[in-house]
Amino acid sequence: MADDETGAVLVLVCLECGREYHFDQPEPPDNLQCERCGNLVFRSFRAERTPDEVQQDYADSTERDVATDDPATDVTLGDLQDLNNL
């Protein structure tokens, strides 16, 4: 179910196997059966459509830097000289 105010969708999770079903429709089907295990019991919650703080942090730490004016590495000349002194 989509909430225009919050941008959330309804997520149903099968209690038996954990498969998720996402719904933008007004109501999920009444006779929904899990395609994986055949279970009929689901846990429901609302999930935001926009990335949250955790998703944004993960994306920031794993995505490749595509800025063309950045140096190829963050190693400085002083760092290299320190390695030679070890």
Backbone hydrogen bonds, N-H to C=O, Kabsch-Sander energy under -0.5 kcal/mol:
donor,donor_aa,acceptor,acceptor_aa,energy
2,A,24,D,-0.9
3,D,8,A,-2.2
4,D,2,A,-0.6
7,G,3,D,-2.6
8,A,3,D,-0.5
9,V,47,A,-2.5
10,L,23,F,-1.6
11,V,45,F,-3.1
12,L,21,Y,-2.9
13,V,43,R,-3.0
14,C,19,R,-2.5
15,L,41,V,-1.9
18,G,14,C,-1.4
21,Y,12,L,-2.5
23,F,10,L,-2.5
32,L,29,P,-1.0
34,C,39,N,-2.6
38,G,34,C,-1.3
43,R,13,V,-2.9
45,F,11,V,-2.0
47,A,9,V,-2.5
49,R,7,G,-1.6
56,Q,52,D,-2.3
57,D,53,E,-2.1
58,Y,54,V,-2.3
59,A,55,Q,-2.4
60,D,56,Q,-2.5
61,S,57,D,-1.9
62,T,58,Y,-1.5
63,E,59,A,-2.3
70,D,67,A,-0.7
80,L,76,T,-1.6
81,Q,77,L,-2.0
82,D,78,G,-2.0
83,L,79,D,-1.7
84,N,80,L,-1.6
85,N,81,Q,-0.9
86,L,83,L,-1.1
